[in-house]
Amino acid sequence: MFKKIFFLSFILLAYGCSQSIDAEKLQNLNGYWEISEVVFANGESKTYSVNTLVDFIVIKDMKGTRTKVAPDLSGNFRTNGDTEVFEIIPKDDTFLLSYKKEQNQWEEELKTLETDSFSVKNEDGKIYVYQRFEPINVNP
């Protein structure tokens, strides 16, 4: 029990003390990403070890698209064509990803961004942690 409380406190502290994100790093968002963890507003978390869907993100000139794709064992990706368009808005020491889709709009705050991981916090206080997608190699 103590270990779990310590671990959750460490995660919340790490995300609460996020460092500023340099605009030049935004290009790191380009590529395939899979969710690795969700940290809920109450401090609980859920880890994802296997994902059937991956996010394909493309950034250009402070605008981006995010498409859900399904990887297959041959190394290809299938999509249902559903793409979310967003704008990157600078705010203080970070950036907001601002989405508008039909009658719905929402924002996510970019909390961390590295070459192999990033995290965003949504309007409900949930933090989504992503890691760069590594395809499964079925060829020995």
C-alpha positions in Angstrom: 0.0 0.0 0.0 2.8 2.4 0.9 4.6 1.7 -2.4 1.5 2.4 -4.4 0.9 5.8 -2.6 4.6 6.7 -3.1 4.4 5.7 -6.8 1.3 7.8 -7.4 2.7 10.7 -5.5 5.8 10.6 -7.6 3.8 10.5 -10.9 1.6 13.5 -9.8 4.7 15.4 -8.7 6.5 14.7 -12.0 3.5 15.9 -14.0 2.7 18.8 -11.7 6.2 20.2 -12.1 6.3 20.0 -15.9 9.1 21.9 -17.6 8.5 24.4 -20.4 8.3 22.9 -23.9 10.4 24.5 -26.6 8.5 25.2 -29.9 11.2 23.4 -31.8 10.3 20.2 -30.0 6.8 20.2 -31.5 8.1 18.3 -34.5 8.6 15.3 -32.1 4.9 14.8 -32.2 5.0 13.6 -35.8 4.7 9.8 -36.0 2.9 6.9 -34.5 2.0 6.9 -30.8 0.3 4.5 -28.4 -1.2 5.3 -25.0 0.8 3.8 -22.1 -1.0 5.2 -19.1 -3.9 7.4 -17.9 -3.6 9.3 -14.6 -7.0 10.3 -13.4 -7.7 13.5 -11.5 -8.1 11.6 -8.3 -4.6 10.2 -8.6 -5.5 6.7 -9.6 -3.9 5.4 -12.8 -4.4 2.8 -15.5 -1.6 1.3 -17.5 -2.0 0.0 -21.1 0.4 -2.8 -22.1 -1.3 -3.6 -25.5 -3.2 -1.3 -27.8 -5.2 -2.2 -30.8 -5.3 1.4 -32.0 -2.4 3.8 -32.5 -2.5 7.6 -33.1 -0.8 8.9 -36.2 0.0 12.5 -35.7 1.2 15.0 -38.4 2.3 18.5 -37.5 2.9 21.4 -39.9 2.9 25.2 -39.2 1.2 24.9 -35.8 -1.6 22.8 -37.2 -2.0 19.1 -37.0 -4.0 16.0 -37.7 -4.5 13.0 -35.5 -5.8 9.7 -37.0 -6.6 6.5 -35.3 -5.0 3.6 -37.1 -4.8 -0.1 -36.5 -1.5 -1.8 -37.0 -1.4 -5.3 -38.5 1.2 -8.0 -38.4 2.5 -7.2 -41.8 3.6 -3.7 -40.7 0.8 -1.9 -42.4 -1.9 0.3 -40.8 -5.6 0.4 -41.4 -7.8 3.4 -40.7 -11.5 4.1 -40.8 -10.7 7.6 -42.1 -11.7 9.4 -38.9 -9.2 12.2 -38.5 -9.2 15.0 -35.9 -7.8 18.3 -36.9 -6.2 20.6 -34.3 -4.4 23.8 -33.9 -1.4 24.3 -31.6 -1.8 27.4 -29.4 1.1 28.7 -27.3 0.1 29.4 -23.7 2.6 30.5 -21.0 5.4 27.9 -21.0 3.4 25.2 -22.8 1.1 24.6 -25.7 -2.6 23.7 -26.1 -3.9 21.3 -28.7 -7.2 22.8 -29.7 -9.6 20.4 -31.5 -12.8 21.4 -33.4 -15.0 18.6 -34.8 -18.5 19.2 -36.0 -20.4 20.4 -32.9 -17.7 19.5 -30.4 -14.5 21.3 -29.4 -12.0 20.6 -26.7 -8.4 21.3 -25.6 -5.5 19.3 -24.3 -2.5 20.9 -22.6 0.8 19.5 -23.7 2.5 18.6 -20.4 5.7 16.8 -21.6 7.3 16.2 -24.9 10.4 14.1 -25.7 11.4 12.2 -28.8 9.9 8.9 -27.5 7.1 10.1 -25.2 4.6 12.9 -24.5 1.7 13.6 -22.2 -1.4 15.8 -22.4 -3.9 16.9 -19.8 -7.5 17.2 -20.8 -10.2 19.5 -19.5 -11.3 16.8 -17.0 -7.9 16.7 -15.4 -6.9 13.3 -16.9 -3.3 13.0 -18.0 -2.7 10.7 -21.0 0.8 9.4 -21.4 1.9 8.2 -24.8 5.0 6.4 -26.0 6.3 6.1 -29.5 4.8 3.1 -31.2 7.1 0.2 -31.8 5.7 -2.3 -34.3 5.8 -6.0 -33.4 8.4 -7.8 -35.5 7.0 -11.2 -36.4 10.0 -12.0 -38.7 12.8 -13.7 -36.8 
